[in-house]
Amino acid sequence: MDTKLALRMEVLADNTLSVVFERNRLKELKLNYDKYETNIQNNMTQLREGLGVLEQQLSTAEESGEANTTEDEDKLIKLQIKVDKLDALMGEKDDQTAREVLLGNARKPARFAAVDVDPEDLEDGQILQLQQRIMDGKHQRIASLFTGVMGMLAQLLRLELVVLGF
C-alpha cells in the first residue's frame, strides 16, 4: 500500500475535520458557510477516491501473498472510520447512524469472514499468536474508544467556548 498516499489522506481528513467544525459553527450561528461547503465536498471526493485506491492496493498486496498487510489494513480501517465520522458531522447520515459513528458504536466493516477454529487442533505457538491478535484487537478498540471520547469532549468544549463568546 502506498504509505505516502495513506499519509496524505490522513492529513486531508484531519484538515477537513477542522473545516467541517468551522462550517457547522457558522451554520449554527446562521451565518454564510457556502465557501466552506465547496472545499469540504472537494476534500470528501478526494478522500473517497484515495480510499478506493488504497483499498485496491491492499487487495492486490493480499492476493500476491505479502506477509504483513495487517498494519496497512489497520491504517485503511482507521481512515475509513475518519471519513465516516466526517460524513456524520456533515449530516449526510441519519441521526441514529451518525450518533453510532461519532460515539464509536458503529459496526466496523469486516474484511474477512470469521472462521471457527477448534483450539485442540492448534499448537501452542498458534494459540499464543491467536491470543495476541485478540488482545491487540481489544487494545485497538479501547484506543479508538478513548480517541472518540476525547474528540467528543474537545467538540463540546469548543461549542461551550462559542456559547460563552470566547
C-alpha positions as CSV (number, residue, x, y, z in Angstrom):
1,M,0.0,0.0,0.0
2,D,1.3,3.5,-0.9
3,T,2.2,4.9,2.5
4,K,2.6,8.5,1.1
5,L,-1.0,8.4,-0.2
6,A,-2.2,7.0,3.1
7,L,-0.5,9.8,5.0
8,R,-1.8,12.4,2.6
9,M,-5.3,11.0,3.0
10,E,-5.0,11.1,6.8
11,V,-3.8,14.7,6.7
12,L,-6.6,15.6,4.3
13,A,-9.1,14.0,6.7
14,D,-7.8,15.9,9.7
15,N,-7.8,19.2,7.7
16,T,-11.3,18.6,6.5
17,L,-12.4,17.9,10.1
18,S,-11.4,21.4,11.1
19,V,-13.2,22.9,8.1
20,V,-16.3,20.9,8.9
21,F,-16.3,22.2,12.5
22,E,-16.0,25.8,11.3
23,R,-18.8,25.2,8.7
24,N,-21.0,23.7,11.5
25,R,-20.2,26.6,13.8
26,L,-21.2,29.2,11.1
27,K,-24.3,27.2,10.3
28,E,-25.4,27.2,13.9
29,L,-24.8,30.9,14.1
30,K,-27.0,31.3,10.9
31,L,-24.1,32.9,9.0
32,N,-23.0,32.2,5.4
33,Y,-20.9,29.0,5.2
34,D,-21.1,28.4,1.4
35,K,-17.4,29.0,0.8
36,Y,-16.6,26.0,3.2
37,E,-19.1,23.7,1.5
38,T,-17.3,23.5,-1.8
39,N,-13.9,22.9,-0.1
40,I,-15.5,20.1,2.1
41,Q,-17.1,18.4,-0.9
42,N,-13.8,18.5,-2.9
43,N,-11.9,17.1,0.1
44,M,-14.5,14.4,0.6
45,T,-14.3,13.4,-3.1
46,Q,-10.5,13.2,-2.8
47,L,-10.8,11.1,0.4
48,R,-13.2,8.6,-1.2
49,E,-11.1,8.3,-4.3
50,G,-8.0,7.8,-2.2
51,L,-9.7,5.2,-0.1
52,G,-10.6,3.3,-3.2
53,V,-7.1,3.4,-4.5
54,L,-5.7,2.3,-1.1
55,E,-8.2,-0.5,-0.8
56,Q,-7.3,-1.8,-4.3
57,Q,-3.6,-1.7,-3.4
58,L,-4.2,-3.6,-0.2
59,S,-6.3,-6.2,-2.0
60,T,-3.5,-6.6,-4.6
61,A,-0.9,-7.0,-1.9
62,E,-3.0,-9.6,-0.1
63,E,-3.6,-11.5,-3.3
64,S,0.1,-11.5,-4.1
65,G,0.8,-13.2,-0.8
66,E,2.5,-10.4,1.1
67,A,3.0,-11.5,4.7
68,N,2.5,-8.2,6.7
69,T,-0.6,-6.5,5.5
70,T,-2.3,-6.2,8.9
71,E,-0.7,-2.8,9.6
72,D,-1.8,-1.4,6.2
73,E,-5.3,-2.9,6.8
74,D,-5.4,-1.2,10.2
75,K,-4.4,2.2,8.7
76,L,-7.1,1.8,6.0
77,I,-9.8,0.9,8.5
78,K,-8.8,4.0,10.7
79,L,-9.0,6.2,7.6
80,Q,-12.4,4.8,6.7
81,I,-13.6,5.5,10.2
82,K,-12.4,9.1,9.9
83,V,-14.3,9.5,6.6
84,D,-17.5,8.0,8.2
85,K,-17.2,10.5,11.1
86,L,-16.8,13.4,8.6
87,D,-20.0,12.2,6.9
88,A,-21.8,12.1,10.2
89,L,-20.6,15.6,11.1
90,M,-21.7,16.8,7.7
91,G,-25.2,15.5,8.4
92,E,-25.0,13.0,5.5
93,K,-26.2,10.2,7.7
94,D,-29.4,9.8,9.6
95,D,-29.3,10.8,13.3
96,Q,-29.0,7.3,14.7
97,T,-26.3,6.2,12.3
98,A,-24.4,9.5,12.9
99,R,-24.6,9.0,16.7
100,E,-23.3,5.5,16.4
101,V,-20.4,6.5,14.2
102,L,-19.4,9.5,16.3
103,L,-19.6,7.5,19.5
104,G,-17.7,4.6,18.0
105,N,-20.6,2.2,18.4
106,A,-21.0,1.5,14.7
107,R,-20.0,-1.9,13.5
108,K,-16.8,-1.8,11.5
109,P,-16.9,-3.5,8.1
110,A,-15.1,-6.8,8.3
111,R,-12.7,-7.5,5.5
112,F,-12.7,-11.3,6.2
113,A,-15.3,-13.7,7.4
114,A,-14.8,-15.2,10.9
115,V,-13.5,-18.8,10.9
116,D,-14.3,-21.2,13.7
117,V,-11.1,-22.8,15.0
118,D,-11.0,-25.7,17.3
119,P,-8.3,-24.9,19.9
120,E,-7.5,-28.6,20.2
121,D,-6.2,-28.5,16.6
122,L,-3.8,-25.7,17.3
123,E,-0.2,-25.9,18.5
124,D,1.0,-23.8,21.4
125,G,2.6,-21.2,19.2
126,Q,-0.6,-20.8,17.2
127,I,-2.7,-20.4,20.3
128,L,-0.3,-17.7,21.6
129,Q,-0.5,-15.9,18.3
130,L,-4.3,-16.1,18.3
131,Q,-4.5,-14.8,21.9
132,Q,-2.1,-12.0,21.0
133,R,-4.2,-10.9,18.0
134,I,-7.3,-10.9,20.2
135,M,-5.5,-8.8,22.8
136,D,-4.3,-6.4,20.1
137,G,-7.8,-6.1,18.8
138,K,-9.1,-5.2,22.2
139,H,-6.3,-2.7,22.8
140,Q,-7.1,-1.0,19.4
141,R,-10.8,-0.9,20.3
142,I,-10.0,0.7,23.6
143,A,-7.7,3.2,22.0
144,S,-10.4,4.0,19.4
145,L,-13.0,4.5,22.1
146,F,-10.6,6.8,24.0
147,T,-10.0,8.8,20.9
148,G,-13.7,9.1,20.2
149,V,-14.4,10.2,23.7
150,M,-11.6,12.8,23.7
151,G,-12.8,14.1,20.3
152,M,-16.4,14.5,21.6
153,L,-15.1,16.3,24.7
154,A,-13.0,18.6,22.5
155,Q,-16.0,19.3,20.4
156,L,-18.2,20.0,23.5
157,L,-15.5,22.3,24.8
158,R,-15.4,24.2,21.5
159,L,-19.1,24.6,21.5
160,E,-19.1,25.8,25.1
161,L,-16.5,28.4,24.3
162,V,-18.6,29.6,21.3
163,V,-21.7,29.8,23.5
164,L,-19.7,31.8,26.1
165,G,-18.3,34.1,23.4
166,F,-14.6,33.1,23.5
